[in-house]
Amino acid sequence: MKTKVENWEFTLELQNKSSASFQAFEKEFKEQMRDLYKYIEGYQDVLIQELTQGSIVVNYMVLLKVPASTKANETLKTISNELINAITSSTTCNESCKGDNFE
């Protein structure tokens, strides 16, 4: 998934995952996503793949734990829709990210 965070200023330090700036951003982003996705079945965490300029564009993966079953594909499709609905309808997101920037 990809989202745009507008209430943080991008710096080159954010490209280094071991920097204090990246770690502070990651902690805050994960807290926001945990709150946003708390009702999503199987939600575990998010993994930031990269941060790029444009305010801050966050390319991330949502980590899920979905039980294996004959309906696994159906379950994943439902969860995918719930993830998109959660972030596009979030007041927090509307203040800090662009909901139409998902891939």
Backbone as XML, in Angstrom:
<?xml version="1.0"?>
<chain id="A" units="angstrom">
  <residue number="1" name="MET">
    <atom name="N" x="0.851" y="-1.159" z="0.000"/>
    <atom name="CA" x="0.000" y="0.000" z="0.000"/>
    <atom name="C" x="0.903" y="1.230" z="0.000"/>
  </residue>
  <residue number="2" name="LYS">
    <atom name="N" x="0.322" y="2.329" z="-0.375"/>
    <atom name="CA" x="1.088" y="3.572" z="-0.400"/>
    <atom name="C" x="0.183" y="4.687" z="0.096"/>
  </residue>
  <residue number="3" name="THR">
    <atom name="N" x="0.738" y="5.539" z="0.935"/>
    <atom name="CA" x="-0.014" y="6.686" z="1.428"/>
    <atom name="C" x="0.917" y="7.881" z="1.555"/>
  </residue>
  <residue number="4" name="LYS">
    <atom name="N" x="0.332" y="9.047" z="1.632"/>
    <atom name="CA" x="1.103" y="10.282" z="1.732"/>
    <atom name="C" x="0.836" y="10.915" z="3.097"/>
  </residue>
  <residue number="5" name="VAL">
    <atom name="N" x="1.905" y="11.181" z="3.827"/>
    <atom name="CA" x="1.812" y="11.804" z="5.143"/>
    <atom name="C" x="2.233" y="13.260" z="4.987"/>
  </residue>
  <residue number="6" name="GLU">
    <atom name="N" x="1.331" y="14.161" z="5.292"/>
    <atom name="CA" x="1.602" y="15.582" z="5.059"/>
    <atom name="C" x="2.000" y="16.351" z="6.311"/>
  </residue>
  <residue number="7" name="ASN">
    <atom name="N" x="1.868" y="15.743" z="7.472"/>
    <atom name="CA" x="2.192" y="16.482" z="8.697"/>
    <atom name="C" x="3.604" y="16.203" z="9.212"/>
  </residue>
  <residue number="8" name="TRP">
    <atom name="N" x="4.461" y="15.611" z="8.377"/>
    <atom name="CA" x="5.876" y="15.417" z="8.662"/>
    <atom name="C" x="6.659" y="15.979" z="7.494"/>
  </residue>
  <residue number="9" name="GLU">
    <atom name="N" x="7.820" y="16.528" z="7.783"/>
    <atom name="CA" x="8.678" y="17.044" z="6.716"/>
    <atom name="C" x="9.708" y="15.979" z="6.347"/>
  </residue>
  <residue number="10" name="PHE">
    <atom name="N" x="9.843" y="15.725" z="5.061"/>
    <atom name="CA" x="10.802" y="14.732" z="4.587"/>
    <atom name="C" x="12.226" y="15.259" z="4.730"/>
  </residue>
  <residue number="11" name="THR">
    <atom name="N" x="13.103" y="14.402" z="5.231"/>
    <atom name="CA" x="14.541" y="14.691" z="5.277"/>
    <atom name="C" x="15.272" y="13.464" z="4.739"/>
  </residue>
  <residue number="12" name="LEU">
    <atom name="N" x="16.502" y="13.646" z="4.320"/>
    <atom name="CA" x="17.279" y="12.523" z="3.788"/>
    <atom name="C" x="17.496" y="11.425" z="4.829"/>
  </residue>
  <residue number="13" name="GLU">
    <atom name="N" x="17.504" y="11.797" z="6.109"/>
    <atom name="CA" x="17.676" y="10.809" z="7.182"/>
    <atom name="C" x="16.571" y="9.750" z="7.161"/>
  </residue>
  <residue number="14" name="LEU">
    <atom name="N" x="15.402" y="10.111" z="6.642"/>
    <atom name="CA" x="14.287" y="9.162" z="6.604"/>
    <atom name="C" x="14.513" y="8.022" z="5.619"/>
  </residue>
  <residue number="15" name="GLN">
    <atom name="N" x="15.513" y="8.152" z="4.763"/>
    <atom name="CA" x="15.840" y="7.066" z="3.839"/>
    <atom name="C" x="16.722" y="6.003" z="4.499"/>
  </residue>
  <residue number="16" name="ASN">
    <atom name="N" x="17.271" y="6.326" z="5.661"/>
    <atom name="CA" x="18.144" y="5.409" z="6.392"/>
    <atom name="C" x="17.339" y="4.774" z="7.528"/>
  </residue>
  <residue number="17" name="LYS">
    <atom name="N" x="17.015" y="3.482" z="7.391"/>
    <atom name="CA" x="16.159" y="2.799" z="8.373"/>
    <atom name="C" x="16.774" y="2.702" z="9.766"/>
  </residue>
  <residue number="18" name="SER">
    <atom name="N" x="18.064" y="2.912" z="9.877"/>
    <atom name="CA" x="18.689" y="2.855" z="11.204"/>
    <atom name="C" x="18.822" y="4.231" z="11.851"/>
  </residue>
  <residue number="19" name="SER">
    <atom name="N" x="18.416" y="5.288" z="11.147"/>
    <atom name="CA" x="18.525" y="6.633" z="11.718"/>
    <atom name="C" x="17.443" y="6.871" z="12.778"/>
  </residue>
  <residue number="20" name="ALA">
    <atom name="N" x="17.736" y="7.779" z="13.690"/>
    <atom name="CA" x="16.774" y="8.134" z="14.737"/>
    <atom name="C" x="15.514" y="8.739" z="14.124"/>
  </residue>
  <residue number="21" name="SER">
    <atom name="N" x="15.656" y="9.506" z="13.047"/>
    <atom name="CA" x="14.502" y="10.127" z="12.388"/>
    <atom name="C" x="13.570" y="9.068" z="11.810"/>
  </residue>
  <residue number="22" name="PHE">
    <atom name="N" x="14.142" y="8.084" z="11.118"/>
    <atom name="CA" x="13.320" y="7.014" z="10.545"/>
    <atom name="C" x="12.617" y="6.245" z="11.654"/>
  </residue>
  <residue number="23" name="GLN">
    <atom name="N" x="13.358" y="5.909" z="12.690"/>
    <atom name="CA" x="12.783" y="5.115" z="13.774"/>
    <atom name="C" x="11.659" y="5.857" z="14.495"/>
  </residue>
  <residue number="24" name="ALA">
    <atom name="N" x="11.806" y="7.175" z="14.670"/>
    <atom name="CA" x="10.741" y="7.970" z="15.288"/>
    <atom name="C" x="9.505" y="7.996" z="14.382"/>
  </residue>
  <residue number="25" name="PHE">
    <atom name="N" x="9.734" y="8.190" z="13.088"/>
    <atom name="CA" x="8.621" y="8.191" z="12.145"/>
    <atom name="C" x="7.935" y="6.825" z="12.124"/>
  </residue>
  <residue number="26" name="GLU">
    <atom name="N" x="8.740" y="5.777" z="12.058"/>
    <atom name="CA" x="8.198" y="4.418" z="12.008"/>
    <atom name="C" x="7.340" y="4.122" z="13.243"/>
  </residue>
  <residue number="27" name="LYS">
    <atom name="N" x="7.823" y="4.510" z="14.406"/>
    <atom name="CA" x="7.072" y="4.275" z="15.645"/>
    <atom name="C" x="5.716" y="4.976" z="15.581"/>
  </residue>
  <residue number="28" name="GLU">
    <atom name="N" x="5.705" y="6.237" z="15.195"/>
    <atom name="CA" x="4.458" y="7.006" z="15.102"/>
    <atom name="C" x="3.533" y="6.429" z="14.035"/>
  </residue>
  <residue number="29" name="PHE">
    <atom name="N" x="4.079" y="6.080" z="12.874"/>
    <atom name="CA" x="3.281" y="5.529" z="11.782"/>
    <atom name="C" x="2.643" y="4.204" z="12.198"/>
  </residue>
  <residue number="30" name="LYS">
    <atom name="N" x="3.422" y="3.338" z="12.837"/>
    <atom name="CA" x="2.900" y="2.047" z="13.281"/>
    <atom name="C" x="1.795" y="2.217" z="14.320"/>
  </residue>
  <residue number="31" name="GLU">
    <atom name="N" x="1.959" y="3.176" z="15.216"/>
    <atom name="CA" x="0.917" y="3.440" z="16.213"/>
    <atom name="C" x="-0.371" y="3.896" z="15.532"/>
  </residue>
  <residue number="32" name="GLN">
    <atom name="N" x="-0.236" y="4.799" z="14.558"/>
    <atom name="CA" x="-1.407" y="5.279" z="13.826"/>
    <atom name="C" x="-2.085" y="4.142" z="13.053"/>
  </residue>
  <residue number="33" name="MET">
    <atom name="N" x="-1.294" y="3.309" z="12.405"/>
    <atom name="CA" x="-1.860" y="2.198" z="11.636"/>
    <atom name="C" x="-2.478" y="1.147" z="12.552"/>
  </residue>
  <residue number="34" name="ARG">
    <atom name="N" x="-1.856" y="0.897" z="13.709"/>
    <atom name="CA" x="-2.422" y="-0.049" z="14.670"/>
    <atom name="C" x="-3.804" y="0.417" z="15.111"/>
  </residue>
  <residue number="35" name="ASP">
    <atom name="N" x="-3.935" y="1.712" z="15.383"/>
    <atom name="CA" x="-5.230" y="2.253" z="15.778"/>
    <atom name="C" x="-6.222" y="2.198" z="14.613"/>
  </residue>
  <residue number="36" name="LEU">
    <atom name="N" x="-5.757" y="2.500" z="13.439"/>
    <atom name="CA" x="-6.608" y="2.525" z="12.253"/>
    <atom name="C" x="-7.108" y="1.131" z="11.875"/>
  </residue>
  <residue number="37" name="TYR">
    <atom name="N" x="-6.239" y="0.142" z="11.968"/>
    <atom name="CA" x="-6.565" y="-1.207" z="11.508"/>
    <atom name="C" x="-6.960" y="-2.165" z="12.633"/>
  </residue>
  <residue number="38" name="LYS">
    <atom name="N" x="-7.200" y="-1.665" z="13.839"/>
    <atom name="CA" x="-7.418" y="-2.540" z="14.983"/>
    <atom name="C" x="-8.613" y="-3.481" z="14.834"/>
  </residue>
  <residue number="39" name="TYR">
    <atom name="N" x="-9.575" y="-3.143" z="13.992"/>
    <atom name="CA" x="-10.736" y="-4.006" z="13.816"/>
    <atom name="C" x="-10.627" y="-4.907" z="12.584"/>
  </residue>
  <residue number="40" name="ILE">
    <atom name="N" x="-9.487" y="-4.885" z="11.924"/>
    <atom name="CA" x="-9.283" y="-5.717" z="10.740"/>
    <atom name="C" x="-8.868" y="-7.118" z="11.188"/>
  </residue>
  <residue number="41" name="GLU">
    <atom name="N" x="-9.625" y="-8.115" z="10.752"/>
    <atom name="CA" x="-9.349" y="-9.496" z="11.116"/>
    <atom name="C" x="-7.920" y="-9.891" z="10.725"/>
  </residue>
  <residue number="42" name="GLY">
    <atom name="N" x="-7.178" y="-10.406" z="11.685"/>
    <atom name="CA" x="-5.842" y="-10.903" z="11.425"/>
    <atom name="C" x="-4.743" y="-9.848" z="11.375"/>
  </residue>
  <residue number="43" name="TYR">
    <atom name="N" x="-5.092" y="-8.554" z="11.614"/>
    <atom name="CA" x="-4.067" y="-7.506" z="11.546"/>
    <atom name="C" x="-2.955" y="-7.781" z="12.550"/>
  </residue>
  <residue number="44" name="GLN">
    <atom name="N" x="-1.703" y="-7.692" z="12.084"/>
    <atom name="CA" x="-0.536" y="-7.894" z="12.944"/>
    <atom name="C" x="0.294" y="-6.619" z="13.085"/>
  </residue>
  <residue number="45" name="ASP">
    <atom name="N" x="0.626" y="-6.001" z="11.954"/>
    <atom name="CA" x="1.545" y="-4.869" z="11.976"/>
    <atom name="C" x="1.648" y="-4.300" z="10.562"/>
  </residue>
  <residue number="46" name="VAL">
    <atom name="N" x="2.441" y="-3.251" z="10.407"/>
    <atom name="CA" x="2.805" y="-2.756" z="9.080"/>
    <atom name="C" x="4.320" y="-2.774" z="8.969"/>
  </residue>
  <residue number="47" name="LEU">
    <atom name="N" x="4.789" y="-2.934" z="7.752"/>
    <atom name="CA" x="6.222" y="-2.939" z="7.483"/>
    <atom name="C" x="6.488" y="-1.853" z="6.453"/>
  </residue>
  <residue number="48" name="ILE">
    <atom name="N" x="7.222" y="-0.812" z="6.859"/>
    <atom name="CA" x="7.553" y="0.279" z="5.940"/>
    <atom name="C" x="8.636" y="-0.214" z="4.999"/>
  </residue>
  <residue number="49" name="GLN">
    <atom name="N" x="8.344" y="-0.176" z="3.705"/>
    <atom name="CA" x="9.318" y="-0.596" z="2.710"/>
    <atom name="C" x="10.227" y="0.558" z="2.321"/>
  </residue>
  <residue number="50" name="GLU">
    <atom name="N" x="9.659" y="1.746" z="2.156"/>
    <atom name="CA" x="10.488" y="2.915" z="1.852"/>
    <atom name="C" x="9.706" y="4.189" z="2.120"/>
  </residue>
  <residue number="51" name="LEU">
    <atom name="N" x="10.454" y="5.254" z="2.356"/>
    <atom name="CA" x="9.905" y="6.596" z="2.506"/>
    <atom name="C" x="10.515" y="7.452" z="1.404"/>
  </residue>
  <residue number="52" name="THR">
    <atom name="N" x="9.682" y="8.221" z="0.716"/>
    <atom name="CA" x="10.184" y="9.095" z="-0.338"/>
    <atom name="C" x="9.589" y="10.485" z="-0.169"/>
  </residue>
  <residue number="53" name="GLN">
    <atom name="N" x="10.167" y="11.417" z="-0.883"/>
    <atom name="CA" x="9.767" y="12.816" z="-0.781"/>
    <atom name="C" x="8.434" y="13.058" z="-1.472"/>
  </residue>
  <residue number="54" name="GLY">
    <atom name="N" x="7.743" y="14.086" z="-0.988"/>
    <atom name="CA" x="6.434" y="14.476" z="-1.496"/>
    <atom name="C" x="5.562" y="14.611" z="-0.264"/>
  </residue>
  <residue number="55" name="SER">
    <atom name="N" x="5.935" y="15.548" z="0.645"/>
    <atom name="CA" x="5.670" y="15.483" z="2.071"/>
    <atom name="C" x="6.440" y="14.229" z="2.456"/>
  </residue>
  <residue number="56" name="ILE">
    <atom name="N" x="5.763" y="13.168" z="2.880"/>
    <atom name="CA" x="6.433" y="11.876" z="3.009"/>
    <atom name="C" x="5.511" y="10.838" z="2.373"/>
  </residue>
  <residue number="57" name="VAL">
    <atom name="N" x="5.989" y="10.163" z="1.369"/>
    <atom name="CA" x="5.232" y="9.086" z="0.744"/>
    <atom name="C" x="5.725" y="7.792" z="1.372"/>
  </residue>
  <residue number="58" name="VAL">
    <atom name="N" x="4.784" y="7.054" z="1.975"/>
    <atom name="CA" x="5.114" y="5.819" z="2.684"/>
    <atom name="C" x="4.647" y="4.629" z="1.852"/>
  </residue>
  <residue number="59" name="ASN">
    <atom name="N" x="5.587" y="3.815" z="1.444"/>
    <atom name="CA" x="5.279" y="2.577" z="0.758"/>
    <atom name="C" x="5.383" y="1.494" z="1.826"/>
  </residue>
  <residue number="60" name="TYR">
    <atom name="N" x="4.257" y="0.828" z="2.139"/>
    <atom name="CA" x="4.267" y="-0.128" z="3.242"/>
    <atom name="C" x="3.428" y="-1.358" z="2.934"/>
  </residue>
  <residue number="61" name="MET">
    <atom name="N" x="3.699" y="-2.409" z="3.685"/>
    <atom name="CA" x="2.912" y="-3.637" z="3.613"/>
    <atom name="C" x="2.151" y="-3.790" z="4.917"/>
  </residue>
  <residue number="62" name="VAL">
    <atom name="N" x="0.930" y="-4.296" z="4.817"/>
    <atom name="CA" x="0.147" y="-4.631" z="5.998"/>
    <atom name="C" x="0.359" y="-6.122" z="6.241"/>
  </residue>
  <residue number="63" name="LEU">
    <atom name="N" x="0.789" y="-6.451" z="7.449"/>
    <atom name="CA" x="1.042" y="-7.848" z="7.807"/>
    <atom name="C" x="-0.203" y="-8.422" z="8.472"/>
  </residue>
  <residue number="64" name="LEU">
    <atom name="N" x="-0.701" y="-9.510" z="7.911"/>
    <atom name="CA" x="-1.910" y="-10.159" z="8.404"/>
    <atom name="C" x="-1.619" y="-11.600" z="8.773"/>
  </residue>
  <residue number="65" name="LYS">
    <atom name="N" x="-2.394" y="-12.117" z="9.699"/>
    <atom name="CA" x="-2.347" y="-13.539" z="10.025"/>
    <atom name="C" x="-3.737" y="-14.088" z="9.721"/>
  </residue>
  <residue number="66" name="VAL">
    <atom name="N" x="-3.838" y="-14.783" z="8.598"/>
    <atom name="CA" x="-5.124" y="-15.306" z="8.150"/>
    <atom name="C" x="-5.074" y="-16.820" z="8.249"/>
  </residue>
  <residue number="67" name="PRO">
    <atom name="N" x="-6.040" y="-17.416" z="8.956"/>
    <atom name="CA" x="-6.030" y="-18.871" z="9.081"/>
    <atom name="C" x="-6.203" y="-19.548" z="7.719"/>
  </residue>
  <residue number="68" name="ALA">
    <atom name="N" x="-5.486" y="-20.635" z="7.526"/>
    <atom name="CA" x="-5.616" y="-21.391" z="6.279"/>
    <atom name="C" x="-6.972" y="-22.088" z="6.261"/>
  </residue>
  <residue number="69" name="SER">
    <atom name="N" x="-7.676" y="-21.917" z="5.156"/>
    <atom name="CA" x="-8.968" y="-22.576" z="4.998"/>
    <atom name="C" x="-9.312" y="-22.601" z="3.519"/>
  </residue>
  <residue number="70" name="THR">
    <atom name="N" x="-10.406" y="-23.239" z="3.216"/>
    <atom name="CA" x="-10.849" y="-23.297" z="1.825"/>
    <atom name="C" x="-11.338" y="-21.942" z="1.343"/>
  </residue>
  <residue number="71" name="LYS">
    <atom name="N" x="-11.605" y="-21.033" z="2.263"/>
    <atom name="CA" x="-12.089" y="-19.699" z="1.910"/>
    <atom name="C" x="-11.018" y="-18.628" z="2.090"/>
  </residue>
  <residue number="72" name="ALA">
    <atom name="N" x="-9.746" y="-19.016" z="2.069"/>
    <atom name="CA" x="-8.653" y="-18.071" z="2.315"/>
    <atom name="C" x="-8.657" y="-16.925" z="1.310"/>
  </residue>
  <residue number="73" name="ASN">
    <atom name="N" x="-8.846" y="-17.215" z="0.029"/>
    <atom name="CA" x="-8.855" y="-16.150" z="-0.989"/>
    <atom name="C" x="-10.006" y="-15.183" z="-0.764"/>
  </residue>
  <residue number="74" name="GLU">
    <atom name="N" x="-11.161" y="-15.715" z="-0.424"/>
    <atom name="CA" x="-12.329" y="-14.880" z="-0.131"/>
    <atom name="C" x="-12.057" y="-13.993" z="1.084"/>
  </residue>
  <residue number="75" name="THR">
    <atom name="N" x="-11.468" y="-14.593" z="2.113"/>
    <atom name="CA" x="-11.145" y="-13.863" z="3.335"/>
    <atom name="C" x="-10.161" y="-12.736" z="3.046"/>
  </residue>
  <residue number="76" name="LEU">
    <atom name="N" x="-9.119" y="-13.015" z="2.253"/>
    <atom name="CA" x="-8.132" y="-11.986" z="1.918"/>
    <atom name="C" x="-8.757" y="-10.852" z="1.124"/>
  </residue>
  <residue number="77" name="LYS">
    <atom name="N" x="-9.656" y="-11.163" z="0.209"/>
    <atom name="CA" x="-10.324" y="-10.121" z="-0.573"/>
    <atom name="C" x="-11.160" y="-9.231" z="0.347"/>
  </residue>
  <residue number="78" name="THR">
    <atom name="N" x="-11.887" y="-9.833" z="1.268"/>
    <atom name="CA" x="-12.703" y="-9.071" z="2.220"/>
    <atom name="C" x="-11.814" y="-8.179" z="3.086"/>
  </residue>
  <residue number="79" name="ILE">
    <atom name="N" x="-10.711" y="-8.742" z="3.585"/>
    <atom name="CA" x="-9.795" y="-7.973" z="4.431"/>
    <atom name="C" x="-9.167" y="-6.830" z="3.634"/>
  </residue>
  <residue number="80" name="SER">
    <atom name="N" x="-8.798" y="-7.070" z="2.390"/>
    <atom name="CA" x="-8.225" y="-6.004" z="1.536"/>
    <atom name="C" x="-9.194" y="-4.843" z="1.409"/>
  </residue>
  <residue number="81" name="ASN">
    <atom name="N" x="-10.459" y="-5.147" z="1.162"/>
    <atom name="CA" x="-11.472" y="-4.096" z="1.063"/>
    <atom name="C" x="-11.629" y="-3.360" z="2.385"/>
  </residue>
  <residue number="82" name="GLU">
    <atom name="N" x="-11.585" y="-4.102" z="3.494"/>
    <atom name="CA" x="-11.701" y="-3.477" z="4.816"/>
    <atom name="C" x="-10.508" y="-2.558" z="5.099"/>
  </residue>
  <residue number="83" name="LEU">
    <atom name="N" x="-9.307" y="-2.962" z="4.683"/>
    <atom name="CA" x="-8.122" y="-2.124" z="4.869"/>
    <atom name="C" x="-8.278" y="-0.799" z="4.123"/>
  </residue>
  <residue number="84" name="ILE">
    <atom name="N" x="-8.682" y="-0.878" z="2.883"/>
    <atom name="CA" x="-8.855" y="0.338" z="2.076"/>
    <atom name="C" x="-9.960" y="1.212" z="2.658"/>
  </residue>
  <residue number="85" name="ASN">
    <atom name="N" x="-11.070" y="0.606" z="3.059"/>
    <atom name="CA" x="-12.159" y="1.381" z="3.661"/>
    <atom name="C" x="-11.721" y="2.041" z="4.959"/>
  </residue>
  <residue number="86" name="ALA">
    <atom name="N" x="-10.938" y="1.323" z="5.765"/>
    <atom name="CA" x="-10.484" y="1.877" z="7.046"/>
    <atom name="C" x="-9.652" y="3.127" z="6.837"/>
  </residue>
  <residue number="87" name="ILE">
    <atom name="N" x="-8.712" y="3.079" z="5.903"/>
    <atom name="CA" x="-7.826" y="4.231" z="5.735"/>
    <atom name="C" x="-8.502" y="5.371" z="4.983"/>
  </residue>
  <residue number="88" name="THR">
    <atom name="N" x="-9.372" y="5.073" z="4.032"/>
    <atom name="CA" x="-10.010" y="6.160" z="3.288"/>
    <atom name="C" x="-11.101" y="6.851" z="4.097"/>
  </residue>
  <residue number="89" name="SER">
    <atom name="N" x="-11.637" y="6.170" z="5.113"/>
    <atom name="CA" x="-12.686" y="6.793" z="5.919"/>
    <atom name="C" x="-12.166" y="7.365" z="7.234"/>
  </residue>
  <residue number="90" name="SER">
    <atom name="N" x="-10.864" y="7.252" z="7.484"/>
    <atom name="CA" x="-10.286" y="7.710" z="8.744"/>
    <atom name="C" x="-10.137" y="9.223" z="8.785"/>
  </residue>
  <residue number="91" name="THR">
    <atom name="N" x="-10.593" y="9.831" z="9.883"/>
    <atom name="CA" x="-10.399" y="11.266" z="10.081"/>
    <atom name="C" x="-8.923" y="11.576" z="10.208"/>
  </residue>
  <residue number="92" name="THR">
    <atom name="N" x="-8.196" y="10.729" z="10.920"/>
    <atom name="CA" x="-6.756" y="10.923" z="11.086"/>
    <atom name="C" x="-6.074" y="10.917" z="9.733"/>
  </residue>
  <residue number="93" name="CYS">
    <atom name="N" x="-6.442" y="9.975" z="8.902"/>
    <atom name="CA" x="-5.833" y="9.879" z="7.582"/>
    <atom name="C" x="-6.155" y="11.113" z="6.756"/>
  </residue>
  <residue number="94" name="ASN">
    <atom name="N" x="-7.382" y="11.578" z="6.820"/>
    <atom name="CA" x="-7.755" y="12.744" z="6.027"/>
    <atom name="C" x="-6.934" y="13.968" z="6.400"/>
  </residue>
  <residue number="95" name="GLU">
    <atom name="N" x="-6.471" y="14.013" z="7.629"/>
    <atom name="CA" x="-5.650" y="15.141" z="8.057"/>
    <atom name="C" x="-4.187" y="14.962" z="7.669"/>
  </residue>
  <residue number="96" name="SER">
    <atom name="N" x="-3.739" y="13.699" z="7.519"/>
    <atom name="CA" x="-2.309" y="13.490" z="7.345"/>
    <atom name="C" x="-1.906" y="12.704" z="6.115"/>
  </residue>
  <residue number="97" name="CYS">
    <atom name="N" x="-2.857" y="12.189" z="5.355"/>
    <atom name="CA" x="-2.487" y="11.415" z="4.177"/>
    <atom name="C" x="-3.562" y="11.514" z="3.105"/>
  </residue>
  <residue number="98" name="LYS">
    <atom name="N" x="-3.198" y="11.149" z="1.926"/>
    <atom name="CA" x="-4.120" y="11.182" z="0.792"/>
    <atom name="C" x="-4.641" y="9.775" z="0.574"/>
  </residue>
  <residue number="99" name="GLY">
    <atom name="N" x="-5.939" y="9.565" z="0.761"/>
    <atom name="CA" x="-6.533" y="8.249" z="0.624"/>
    <atom name="C" x="-6.546" y="7.740" z="-0.799"/>
  </residue>
  <residue number="100" name="ASP">
    <atom name="N" x="-6.356" y="8.579" z="-1.790"/>
    <atom name="CA" x="-6.421" y="8.114" z="-3.167"/>
    <atom name="C" x="-5.047" y="7.713" z="-3.699"/>
  </residue>
  <residue number="101" name="ASN">
    <atom name="N" x="-4.047" y="7.615" z="-2.846"/>
    <atom name="CA" x="-2.699" y="7.267" z="-3.267"/>
    <atom name="C" x="-2.372" y="5.799" z="-3.035"/>
  </residue>
  <residue number="102" name="PHE">
    <atom name="N" x="-3.368" y="4.938" z="-3.009"/>
    <atom name="CA" x="-3.122" y="3.524" z="-2.755"/>
    <atom name="C" x="-2.857" y="2.784" z="-4.031"/>
  </residue>
  <residue number="103" name="GLU">
    <atom name="N" x="-2.006" y="1.770" z="-3.931"/>
    <atom name="CA" x="-1.708" y="0.905" z="-5.064"/>
    <atom name="C" x="-1.979" y="-0.525" z="-4.667"/>
  </residue>
</chain>
